[in-house]
Amino acid sequence: MKILVIGSGGREHALAWKLAQSERIQMVYVAPGNGGTAQDGRLENLPLTDPAALLQFALDEHIALTVVGPEIPLAAGIVNLFRDKGLKIFGPTKEAAQLESSKDFAKTFMHRHGIPSAQSQTFSSSIDAHAFIDAQGAPIVIKADGLAAGKGVVVALNLAEAHAAVDMMLSDNKLGDAGARVVIEEFLSGEEASFIVMVDGKNILPLATSQDHKRLLDNDAGPNTGGMGAYSPAPIVTPELHARVMREIIVPTVQGMARDGIVFTGFLYAGLMIDDHGNPKTLEFNCRMGDPETQPIMARLKTDLVGVMEHAVNGTLDAVELEWDRRTALGVVMAAAGYPDTPRKGDVISGIPAETPECVTFHAGTALVDGQLTVAGGRVLCVVGLGDSVKMAQRQAYQALDQIHFDGAQFRRDIGWRALKRHG
């Protein structure tokens, strides 16, 4: 059985790594892959990104199943393309992916279907946006409507930051088409959590809970990033809160999309803000697995992922029961010098320890150049430790991380601090 994983990041490495553990797998192709997938004998990198070329490859090689990792090919309609040729592919259609590719679409959808989220308005005029900010005050959140690779959200703590964000997106066009419209919404306080499920169009299969760390520096300081680390499970998501999120957010979203004539299939990621009273609201939707949440989640999954994916594309996820490693998994991201604004590429990476039952390193922004592993992107590696407590998982991850070297490496020393604060 041959499987194709589309993408090149840490999320795709973790998915391919897990899929390749199945005894039924002949080969897992990763397109285009990275330096880590290139070094794994069970995986084969495929230097393709063009949807038409990927489709032809899948047809020629009789690919049994395709899994799409990142948002850009989903928003471009790769699922529609593959399905039109009768191929099995897991992900949302272009129409369904608007839950992520357009913040305005998502907010309008949530308001229409009564899904709890922040109050908001959408603007294409900078004059109107500035006037709205002055009327609302700060803190306030400004989001680019379109896909901006994790750089389209500004949490403005004062009016100057808010106005600067509007100018950057609408007036200066720094984010291109993604920032041609902005969604301005109320600031929500509380604790964030990532709630990820698989959807086959009708049935919903929740994955293990997780929590990530968006800020670059310790103590949640510095600029927002795509994520500097994550852990699973997330202690803040109690069984009671889990049931409430399913009831108030996830199920209404899947049913609401169907009512709107857009059947949702694929991974559905709800970024949650949970206030001091335990009330959840939806910060955003992603139509894919989170990165770096995927890495600790896959490290804990004991069920054969190939079988799960087959049920997902066949509409039978209600027949699946997932088994999880009872241990905590904690992943620490190592980022390039200059990340997130101007990541430096080309630095040589050394010292990555061999995989053990307690630790595995997933690659993201890496490349093999003349047999040498080098930095090729902003977030470079995610080192995942597993242990019987958050503290033990943290120790495993940092012991491995301390063996790895590349010039200018940036990473946080406090991944998991919220869980440690909660449970000690």
Secondary structure, DSSP 4 states (H G I P E B T S, - for coil): -EEEEEE-SHHHHHHHHHHTTSTT-SEEEEEE--HHHHH-TTEEE-----HHHHHHHHHHTT-SEEEE-SHHHHHHTHHHHHHHTT--EES--TTTTHHHH-HHHHHHHHHHTT--B--EEEES-HHHHHHHHHHH-SSEEEEESS--TT-SEEEESSHHHHHHHHIIIIIS-TTGGGGSSEEEEE---SEEEEEEEEEESS-EEE---BEE--EEEGGGEEEE-S-SEEEES-TTS-HHHHHHHIIIIIHHHHHHHHHTT---EEEEEEEEEE-TTS-EEEEEEESS--TTTHHHHHHHB-S-HHHHHHHHHHT-GGG----B-SSEEEEEEEE-TTTTTS-----B-B-PPPPBTTEEEEESSEEEETTEEEE-SSEEEEEEEEESSHHHHHHHHHHHHTT-B-TT-B--S-TTHHHHHHH-
